[in-house]
């Protein structure tokens, strides 16, 4: 076996090991979701002694999971749409438009990522309360519509778009918005797909904001609903917890499965070649 072949085998072994490490928590969750509560307590790491879907039945019936699933979908899709649209427009201005203070404004945007979110919880809650946003979907949608990291990510990609394409569009009589819509957005699909994945996953898995701002059970998200069935009694509702976790993981896995190929393209810029 040549050195090149040995290196390839080593790489595949490392990749296989990493795949097992990544897949193990997902498999562990699925196995426990098909166990009884007693089985989970006695044998959390083993195969189910009796395969059952009682955990799924209970969590769907007791949590009114259909309403919570709808709430999570509404919030996650709204946050994703705002992130893709608004972050793309800001990134376009930061990368392709010349105006006074552009560099300073971008520095402020990037610098905001260094501010711990926990420091802003009390003042932002007070502000939203005074605005009458508490217990309304708007409080978990609008503030999440812009992301400093996503603006940075999209801007770095848009910088690689040749300025000659934009100048040609403008010479043809296209306005700034049409140039952005017809030229920049189609070329930025890899990075925008990545932003969509990050925004959807972040919103779907968010527990803190719904926990702080949503009070009526009819407006609970899936994450908040599952959190609400936790108890101080060991083992109580444990089968429902694992089933609920499995249910909440499926949409994220589906979104990532269909859009994962855009991740590499977004960070390498090969979508422009």
C-alpha angles and dihedrals in degrees: 000000000000125000090252091054091047090052091050092050090049091050092050091048091052091047091049091050091049090049091053091049091050096043096045098079091048093050090044090054094048093049093050091047089064095050132089118251092253091049091053092052095046098039112015094160100041135082117276113273088205120022110223140162094204091112090059093045093050096046092048093048100041099040099041084235095184093066093045091048089052091049092050092049093050093049097042095047092046092050091046093050093048092047094051095046103037098038091049092053093047092046091050090053091047094049109031109023124077116217136141115277096016093132093047092048092051090049090053091050093050092042091055088070089070093061110098110239092220090067091061099047098093098043093044092048090050091049094049090046091054090049092052094242098126114116091016128112089232090073093062096038110044099045089050092050093090126048126185091208093051091048089053092047095049093044092054089053095045091053087068092059107102112250088218090073091055093045091051090052092050092048088055088060100261117148123229094264093049090049089051093046100041103034113019101039097051091048091048096054094111094056093038089054088052090050089050091053094047093046095046094047093046094049095042093051095041113123104157099064097046089045091054101040111025116076108162114082089221088067097046119126123223093260092050092045093052090046089053093062093058111114139187090242111095112241097008111135090355092134090051091049093055092044091049091050090052092051093050092049096056099073092048091049091050093050092048093046093057097041103034094102089067093062096077092040091053094054097041100039092226089139087081096054 
